[in-house]
Amino acid sequence: MGVEQKLGNMGVVTVKMEELINWSRTNAMWPMLFGLACCAIEMMSAQSANHDMSRFGMELMRASPRQSDLMIVAGRVTRKMAPVLRRLYDQMPDPKWVIAMGDCASCGGVFNNYAVMQGVDEVVPVDVYVAGCPPRPEALMHGIVTLHEKVRGEKLKDWA
C-alpha cells in the first residue's frame, strides 16, 4: 500500500529535504549588480519586461552583497577592481554562486594587457561561464538555468 491509500486524499506531499532546500535556493536567488562594461547593458536588459528574469525568482538586482547570493560579473575586471570584487564576494552569505558574463569576465577578451585580469576566476570561484561579446540576455538566462540545474544536483554532503 502506498501513502495515498493509507492517508487518503489529504494533500500530503513527501519530498527529500535536500531536494526541497535546493528547490528553494534556485527559486529565490538574488543577484548582485556587478556590471563593469558593455555586458552590464545586456544584464540590465535581461531584467526588462521583454526577458523578465522575475520568472526565475530574481525580482530585482541587489546592490548590497549582504542581501544577495548570486554575483553576476558582467565585463572586464581590472587589477585595481579585483580586491573590491573579492571583498564583495567575501561579504556575501553562504551559499553563494558566481556567473562570469562575457568574454572579458571569462578570459580577458580582447584586452590582453597588464591592467585587465585574464578571467575573473583568478579572483573568485566561478560556477557558470556565459560566452559572448557581449552575450545576449537569452545567453545570460541560459547561464542562470544552467546554474539552477547545478544547484538542484547538489548533495547534502557537499554543503559542509
Residue pairs with C-beta under 8 A, 6 or more apart in sequence:
3 12
3 14
17 156
18 154
18 155
18 156
19 152
22 151
22 152
22 153
22 154
23 152
25 69
25 95
25 151
26 56
26 57
26 148
26 151
26 152
27 56
27 57
28 57
29 56
29 57
29 58
29 69
29 70
29 97
29 144
29 147
29 148
30 58
30 59
30 62
30 67
30 68
30 69
30 70
31 53
31 58
31 61
31 62
31 68
31 70
31 71
31 72
32 61
32 62
32 63
32 64
32 65
32 68
32 70
32 71
32 72
32 88
32 92
33 61
33 62
33 63
33 72
34 71
34 72
34 73
34 74
34 85
34 88
35 41
35 43
35 44
35 74
35 75
36 73
36 74
36 75
36 76
36 77
36 81
36 104
36 105
37 74
37 75
37 76
37 102
37 104
38 75
38 102
38 134
39 74
39 75
39 101
39 102
39 104
39 105
39 134
39 135
40 74
40 75
41 134
42 74
42 101
42 134
42 135
42 136
42 137
42 140
43 72
43 74
43 101
43 137
43 140
45 51
45 137
46 53
46 137
46 140
46 141
47 53
47 54
47 58
47 60
47 61
48 137
50 137
51 137
51 138
51 141
53 141
53 144
56 141
56 144
56 145
56 148
58 70
58 144
62 68
65 71
65 88
65 89
65 91
65 92
66 91
66 92
66 93
68 92
69 92
69 93
69 95
69 96
69 97
70 96
70 97
70 98
70 99
70 147
71 88
71 89
71 92
71 96
71 97
71 98
71 99
71 124
72 98
72 99
72 101
72 140
73 85
73 98
73 99
73 100
73 101
73 105
73 120
73 124
73 126
74 101
74 102
74 105
74 134
75 101
75 102
75 104
75 105
76 104
76 105
76 108
76 109
76 111
76 116
76 117
77 85
77 104
77 105
77 116
77 117
77 120
77 123
78 115
78 116
78 117
79 114
79 115
79 116
79 117
80 115
82 117
82 122
82 123
85 120
85 123
85 124
86 123
86 124
89 96
89 98
89 123
89 124
95 159
97 127
97 128
97 147
97 151
98 120
98 124
98 125
98 126
98 127
98 128
99 126
99 127
99 128
99 129
99 130
99 140
99 143
99 144
99 147
100 106
100 119
100 120
100 121
100 126
100 128
100 129
100 130
101 130
101 134
101 135
101 140
101 143
102 109
102 130
102 131
102 132
102 133
102 134
102 135
103 109
103 110
103 131
103 132
103 133
104 110
104 111
104 116
104 133
105 119
105 120
106 119
106 120
106 126
106 129
106 130
106 131
107 118
107 119
108 116
108 117
108 118
108 119
109 116
109 133
110 133
112 118
117 123
120 126
127 147
127 150
128 143
128 144
128 146
128 147
128 150
129 143
130 139
130 140
130 142
130 143
131 139
132 139
